[in-house]
Each structure stands twice: as C-alpha cells, then as structure tokens.
Amino acid sequence: MATVLQPASREALAALTERLDAHADGASARDLTTTADELFAVARFLDGERAIQRLLADASSPEETRVDLVNRLLGNQLSQPTVELVSELARKRWSKTSDVVTAAETLARLAAVAVAEKTSSLDEVEDQLFRFGRILGREPQLNSLLADTTKPVEGRLRLLDEVLGDRVYPVTATLLREAVRLPRGRHLDVVAEQLAELAAARRNRSVAKVRTPVELTSEQEAKLEDTLGRIYGRKISLQVELDRNLLGGLVVQVGGEVIDGSVAGRLAAARRSLPS
C-alpha cells in the first residue's frame, strides 16, 4: 500500500501532480526523462539533508525564503521545469517534514511513468513491475539483499541489474533502480507493486470511457480518439459502452473529468434550470 499522506500534504501533492501533468503533456520523452532523473536526484538529496527538509517544510518561514533556498542550492544544477516544480514544492504546506521527500520521489516516479506513456510502453512497464514484485515476493532472500542498506548501494544495484538483464524497458529499470537507491525502509516487492499501480493509474488517465446509445463505427471511434487526443495533448484510447438510456449523444470520461453531451444529460440540465 502506498504512503498515506495527511490532508495538507495530500493537497500539496495533488497540486504538484497537476503541474507535472501539464508539463508532461507538452514535453518530449527526452525532456521528461531529464525531469524524472533530476527529481530522483532531488529526492535523494533531500533524504540525506534533514536540515534542508525542515527548512523547506517550515510553514512559518516566508514562501519566498524557501524558494530562494531552492534556487541557491539547486538552481544551477537542474533544468528550468524541474527548478519550477521544486520551487512550487517549497511553497506548499506539508503535514510532516519527511513529506517533502515523498513528494519529490512521487513526482519523479510520475515523470518516469509519463515517459513510458510517451514511448507507448506503459502497458508493458506496468506488467513488468507487477511481475517483478511477484517474483520478489517468492524470493525473500533476493528481496532482503536488495533492501539491505548495510551493504553498499553499488553492489545492490549490480545485483538488480543482473536479475533484470536486458529484459525490461528502460523506464522499468529506472524505477526499480531508484527504489534500491532510496529504500526508505521499504522492501522492493512492495515498492514494485506500488509502482505498477502508479503505471495503471497513468494508463487510466489516457483511457476515455465512452457511453453511447448506439454502436460507433470504426471511423467514428477514430475521429473521437483524434479529437480527444488534440484536447488532452496525448494519445487517448477508447473504452466504449452501449447505454440505451442516453437517447442520443455521448458521455465521455477521461480521468476525473466528465464531458456529458448526451440528450439525457441535456434534458436533466434543462430540468434543473427550471424554476421550482
């Protein structure tokens, strides 16, 4: 199960995720790879610098003071999109000091998963992460060796690389390597399943659930995919469900956003607008 954040941190991370999504929608796979790598580096840096964690999470300190700290420490080492994300992280209110590390790591993982989306490997990455988690669950000795922080991280990374070989996508390898580099008391089998869930959530974000009162032709589906792709700035796949109650038109859901263009929806809206 993923880390459960308290309300302030949950709201802060949700806002940062929206900002990252906006960047990801318009960025290339190469640019997103840079963003992911840099955010992973920020997460490792913050994890090793408790004093910096406290300063960034100190709500009593003025926002601009915290942002200035980010710029002084990291501004010359990171690309502009990453600097902007970490600066925004510094502006947020956090429930716990360690949540700033969790946020940086989560954003890095989301950026990496977005790379898989851009390179049309998201389904495979999700499957590889899930299967690797199950393998580790059946191999407790391997799981323990990868999580043993008393051993040098380079040795644990070599072991992981030997196990993975060249059988996984680069994004899969990156996500698992970063989990080994920053274990934070977690076993890799649990983290791998969390990462698979993250990939599944990203995939659902690019699936449009369409309800229609009539069968759509292949041409209509292709046109709808193209239209939604232009609206959301990414490739959209359709899941079409027949619903005779709609009378006409379509209801489209992408992530948490619903576009109700059905006749039934318009009639319901009209009824709500009538004076009582």
C-alpha positions as CSV (number, residue, x, y, z in Angstrom):
1,M,0.0,0.0,0.0
2,A,1.3,3.5,-0.8
3,T,2.2,6.1,1.8
4,V,-0.9,7.7,3.3
5,L,-0.5,11.4,3.5
6,Q,-2.3,13.7,5.9
7,P,-4.6,16.4,4.4
8,A,-2.2,19.3,3.9
9,S,0.4,17.1,2.2
10,R,-2.2,15.3,0.2
11,E,-3.5,18.6,-1.2
12,A,0.0,19.9,-1.8
13,L,1.0,16.8,-3.8
14,A,-2.2,16.8,-5.8
15,A,-1.5,20.4,-6.9
16,L,2.1,19.5,-7.8
17,T,0.9,16.5,-9.7
18,E,-1.4,18.7,-11.8
19,R,1.6,20.9,-12.5
20,L,3.7,18.0,-13.6
21,D,0.9,16.6,-15.8
22,A,0.7,20.0,-17.6
23,H,4.4,19.9,-18.2
24,A,4.3,16.2,-19.3
25,D,1.5,16.7,-21.8
26,G,3.6,19.2,-23.8
27,A,7.1,17.7,-23.2
28,S,9.1,15.2,-25.3
29,A,10.1,11.8,-23.9
30,R,13.7,13.0,-23.7
31,D,12.8,16.1,-21.7
32,L,10.6,14.1,-19.3
33,T,13.5,11.7,-18.8
34,T,15.6,14.6,-17.7
35,T,12.8,15.8,-15.4
36,A,12.5,12.3,-13.8
37,D,16.2,11.9,-13.4
38,E,16.6,15.3,-11.8
39,L,13.6,14.8,-9.4
40,F,15.0,11.5,-8.3
41,A,18.3,13.3,-7.6
42,V,16.4,15.9,-5.6
43,A,14.6,13.2,-3.6
44,R,17.9,11.6,-2.7
45,F,19.5,14.9,-1.8
46,L,16.6,15.9,0.5
47,D,16.5,12.4,2.1
48,G,20.2,12.9,3.2
49,E,19.8,16.5,4.3
50,R,17.3,16.6,7.2
51,A,18.1,20.3,7.9
52,I,17.1,21.2,4.3
53,Q,13.9,19.1,4.7
54,R,13.0,21.1,7.8
55,L,13.6,24.4,6.1
56,L,11.5,23.6,3.1
57,A,8.7,22.2,5.2
58,D,8.7,25.1,7.7
59,A,5.4,26.9,7.1
60,S,6.4,29.7,9.5
61,S,9.1,30.7,7.0
62,P,8.1,33.1,4.2
63,E,7.4,31.3,0.9
64,E,10.0,33.4,-1.0
65,T,12.7,32.5,1.6
66,R,12.1,28.8,0.9
67,V,12.0,29.3,-2.9
68,D,15.3,31.3,-2.6
69,L,16.8,28.4,-0.8
70,V,15.9,26.0,-3.7
71,N,17.3,28.4,-6.2
72,R,20.6,28.9,-4.3
73,L,21.1,25.1,-3.7
74,L,19.8,23.6,-6.9
75,G,19.1,26.4,-9.4
76,N,22.3,25.9,-11.4
77,Q,22.1,22.1,-11.4
78,L,18.6,21.5,-12.7
79,S,16.6,22.2,-15.9
80,Q,14.1,25.0,-15.7
81,P,11.0,22.7,-15.5
82,T,12.5,20.9,-12.5
83,V,13.5,24.1,-10.8
84,E,9.9,25.3,-11.1
85,L,8.5,22.1,-9.7
86,V,10.8,22.0,-6.7
87,S,10.2,25.8,-6.1
88,E,6.5,25.1,-6.1
89,L,7.1,22.2,-3.7
90,A,8.9,24.7,-1.4
91,R,5.8,27.0,-1.5
92,K,3.4,24.3,-0.3
93,R,2.3,23.4,3.3
94,W,3.4,20.0,4.5
95,S,1.9,17.9,7.3
96,K,5.3,16.3,8.1
97,T,8.9,17.3,7.3
98,S,9.6,14.0,5.5
99,D,6.7,14.5,3.2
100,V,8.8,16.8,1.1
101,V,11.0,13.8,0.2
102,T,7.9,11.7,-0.5
103,A,6.6,14.4,-2.8
104,A,9.9,14.8,-4.8
105,E,10.1,11.0,-5.2
106,T,6.5,10.7,-6.2
107,L,6.8,13.4,-8.8
108,A,10.0,11.7,-10.1
109,R,8.1,8.4,-10.5
110,L,5.2,10.1,-12.2
111,A,7.6,11.8,-14.6
112,A,9.2,8.4,-15.4
113,V,5.8,6.8,-15.9
114,A,4.9,9.6,-18.3
115,V,8.0,8.7,-20.3
116,A,6.6,5.2,-20.8
117,E,3.3,6.8,-21.9
118,K,5.1,9.0,-24.4
119,T,7.0,6.0,-25.8
120,S,3.9,3.7,-26.0
121,S,5.4,1.2,-23.4
122,L,3.2,2.0,-20.5
123,D,1.3,-1.3,-20.6
124,E,4.5,-3.3,-20.7
125,V,6.1,-1.3,-17.9
126,E,3.1,-1.8,-15.7
127,D,3.2,-5.6,-16.4
128,Q,7.0,-5.8,-15.8
129,L,6.7,-4.0,-12.5
130,F,3.8,-6.2,-11.3
131,R,5.6,-9.4,-12.3
132,F,8.9,-8.4,-10.7
133,G,7.1,-7.6,-7.5
134,R,5.6,-11.1,-7.5
135,I,9.0,-12.7,-8.2
136,L,10.5,-10.8,-5.2
137,G,7.5,-12.0,-3.1
138,R,8.5,-15.6,-3.9
139,E,12.3,-14.9,-3.4
140,P,12.6,-13.4,0.1
141,Q,16.4,-13.8,0.1
142,L,16.8,-11.7,-3.1
143,N,14.3,-9.2,-1.7
144,S,16.3,-8.9,1.5
145,L,19.6,-8.5,-0.3
146,L,18.2,-5.7,-2.4
147,A,16.9,-3.9,0.7
148,D,20.0,-4.4,2.9
149,T,21.2,-0.9,3.5
150,T,24.2,-2.2,5.4
151,K,25.7,-3.1,2.1
152,P,27.0,-0.5,-0.5
153,V,24.3,0.7,-2.9
154,E,26.6,0.0,-5.9
155,G,26.5,-3.7,-5.0
156,R,22.8,-3.8,-4.6
157,L,22.3,-2.0,-8.0
158,R,24.7,-4.5,-9.7
159,L,22.6,-7.4,-8.2
160,L,19.4,-5.8,-9.5
161,D,20.9,-5.2,-13.0
162,E,22.0,-8.9,-13.1
163,V,18.5,-10.0,-12.3
164,L,16.8,-7.7,-14.7
165,G,19.3,-8.1,-17.5
166,D,18.1,-6.6,-20.8
167,R,14.6,-8.0,-20.4
168,V,12.8,-4.8,-19.2
169,Y,12.1,-1.4,-20.6
170,P,14.4,1.5,-19.5
171,V,11.6,3.1,-17.5
172,T,11.1,-0.2,-15.6
173,A,14.8,-0.4,-14.8
174,T,15.0,3.3,-13.7
175,L,12.0,3.0,-11.4
176,L,13.4,-0.2,-9.7
177,R,17.0,1.2,-9.5
178,E,15.8,4.4,-7.9
179,A,13.8,2.3,-5.3
180,V,17.0,0.5,-4.5
181,R,19.0,3.7,-4.2
182,L,16.4,5.3,-1.9
183,P,14.8,2.4,0.0
184,R,13.4,4.5,3.0
185,G,12.7,1.3,4.9
186,R,10.7,-0.4,2.2
187,H,11.1,-3.8,0.6
188,L,11.4,-3.8,-3.2
189,D,8.5,-6.2,-3.7
190,V,6.1,-3.8,-2.0
191,V,7.5,-0.8,-3.9
192,A,7.3,-2.7,-7.3
193,E,3.6,-3.3,-6.8
194,Q,3.1,0.3,-5.8
195,L,4.9,1.4,-9.0
196,A,2.7,-1.0,-11.0
197,E,-0.4,0.7,-9.5
198,L,1.1,4.1,-10.4
199,A,1.5,3.0,-14.1
200,A,-2.0,1.6,-14.1
201,A,-3.4,4.9,-12.8
202,R,-1.4,6.8,-15.6
203,R,-2.8,4.4,-18.2
204,N,-6.4,5.0,-17.0
205,R,-5.7,8.8,-17.3
206,S,-5.2,8.2,-21.0
207,V,-8.3,6.0,-21.4
208,A,-11.6,7.7,-22.4
209,K,-14.6,5.8,-21.1
210,V,-17.4,6.5,-23.6
211,R,-21.1,5.8,-23.1
212,T,-23.2,5.8,-26.3
213,P,-26.8,4.9,-27.1
214,V,-25.7,3.4,-30.5
215,E,-22.8,1.4,-31.8
216,L,-20.0,3.6,-33.1
217,T,-18.4,2.9,-36.4
218,S,-14.6,2.4,-36.6
219,E,-14.4,5.8,-38.4
220,Q,-16.4,7.5,-35.6
221,E,-14.1,6.0,-33.0
222,A,-11.0,7.0,-34.8
223,K,-12.3,10.6,-35.2
224,L,-13.3,10.7,-31.5
225,E,-9.8,9.4,-30.5
226,D,-8.2,12.1,-32.6
227,T,-10.4,14.9,-31.2
228,L,-9.8,13.9,-27.6
229,G,-6.1,13.5,-28.3
230,R,-5.9,17.1,-29.5
231,I,-7.9,18.3,-26.5
232,Y,-5.7,16.5,-23.9
233,G,-2.4,16.7,-25.7
234,R,-1.8,12.9,-25.6
235,K,-2.9,9.7,-27.3
236,I,-6.3,8.6,-26.0
237,S,-7.7,5.1,-26.1
238,L,-11.4,4.4,-26.0
239,Q,-13.4,2.1,-23.9
240,V,-16.9,2.1,-25.4
241,E,-20.0,1.1,-23.5
242,L,-23.5,0.9,-25.0
243,D,-26.1,2.7,-22.9
244,R,-29.6,3.0,-24.5
245,N,-30.8,5.3,-21.7
246,L,-28.8,8.2,-23.1
247,L,-31.2,8.7,-26.0
248,G,-28.6,10.4,-28.1
249,G,-25.1,11.9,-28.0
250,L,-22.2,10.7,-25.9
251,V,-20.8,10.8,-22.3
252,V,-17.0,10.8,-22.2
253,Q,-14.9,10.4,-19.0
254,V,-11.2,10.9,-19.1
255,G,-9.7,10.5,-15.6
256,G,-11.9,12.6,-13.3
257,E,-13.3,14.8,-16.0
258,V,-16.7,14.1,-17.5
259,I,-18.0,15.6,-20.7
260,D,-21.7,15.0,-20.9
261,G,-23.0,15.6,-24.4
262,S,-25.9,13.2,-24.2
263,V,-29.6,14.1,-24.8
264,A,-30.5,12.7,-21.4
265,G,-27.8,14.9,-19.8
266,R,-29.0,18.0,-21.6
267,L,-32.6,17.2,-20.6
268,A,-31.6,16.7,-16.9
269,A,-29.7,20.0,-17.0
270,A,-32.7,21.8,-18.5
271,R,-34.9,20.4,-15.8
272,R,-32.5,21.6,-13.1
273,S,-32.6,25.1,-14.6
274,L,-36.4,25.4,-14.5
275,P,-37.9,27.5,-11.6
276,S,-39.4,25.3,-8.9
